[in-house]
Amino acid sequence: MTDILSMTEQELRHFLEDNGMKPFRASQIFHYLYKENIWKWQDMRLLPQKDRDYLQEKAPLYIPEVVSRLEAPDGTVKLLLRLFDGHTVETVLMRHPYGNSICLSSQVGCAVNCAFCASAKNGFVRNLTTGEMISQLLAFRKYVTSDLHSIVLMGTGEPLLNYDAVIKFMRLIHEKNTFYLGYRNMTLSTSGIVPRMYDLAAEDMPITLAVSLHAPTDELRREIMPIAERYPLKQVLEAADHYFQETGRKVTFEYILIKDVNCNPNCARKLIELLGGKNILINAIPINDNYDVGLYRPGQKAMRDFVETLQHHGLSVTLRHEMGSKIQAACGQLRIKHLNT
């Protein structure tokens, strides 16, 4: 199946010309898709009928179907979307004072298998195409809101293990004739795929890189994140330093706060030793109570004490406001519930 949504306008021009259509129609199609929110060929009235018929047969457009929609009191909206082949992915809209941010998935399932995440409970299935990532944004535009401030590649999957499609996705939504989203309004979260972190630094896209840290030692990190067996902390930190040197963008280290695991005075001290003096940001994130993996949020005092200890020693730390806890907003939870019904 020809995936129009994965194409740049120039690629679409070539496709149309190769199939006997006028290449200038590409700009009309892009206008329909991204500016008028029209996703049915037969509704694109400026196109000749024969072109619409041909495209309907050879390059059908597919906007994912909503399997489930959950809304939290804080405004968070989570969609479980069915792709053209029946597989499902989760996408979340988070409402912030500065605007709406959409958390996107990059894969169906996940192979990284972090202990706190339900995304890998049913294994890795496949990578998403660039078009399927774009279709998640279009789905929110269609079903929820067209107001978009930023995106985070922090949903199901490891973005750097779907590197080419993810890079093309970010370049495409940056274009003026699509979403015209600034690179500084894009965040990519990785578990620490070191070779690809170096590749990303060379892409000339000043996005925010967020690295899942979650532990101050290799020993504990391996328990939480099996990928740490392959990429130890020393290598991850060196790659993060390189990213900052090449892009001038501070790297954010994500630290999920998990009760009885990594939110204690000893972990705080070791984290200070690990990151002290670095020009980085730490995003402390209370875990959404995740009954699928048996991990829970620490008490408010424990989290506050942990963060204040880091701040007292000069680290730049924010404690993220918990969002979506009432609607199974943690990665993979809604998909697992659907698969098990």
Buried (B, 14 or more C-beta within 10 A) or exposed (E): EEBBBBBBBEBBBEBBBEEEBEBEBBEBBBBBBBEEEBBEBEEBEEBEEEBBEBBEEEBBBBBBBBBBBBBBEBEBBBBBBBBBEEBBBBBBBBBEEEEBBBBBBBBBBBBBBBBBBBBBBBEBBBBBBBBBBBBBBBBBBBBBEEEBBBBBBBBBBBBBBBBEBBBBBBBBBBBEBBBEBEBEBBBBBBBBBBEBBBEBBEBEBBBBBBBBBBBBBBEBBBBBBBBBEEBBBEBBBEBBBBBBEBBEBBBBBBBBBBBEBBBBEEBBBBBBEBBEEBEBBBBBBBBBBBEBBEBBBBEEEBBEBBBEBBBEBEBBBEBEEBBBBBBBBBBBBBBBBBEEE
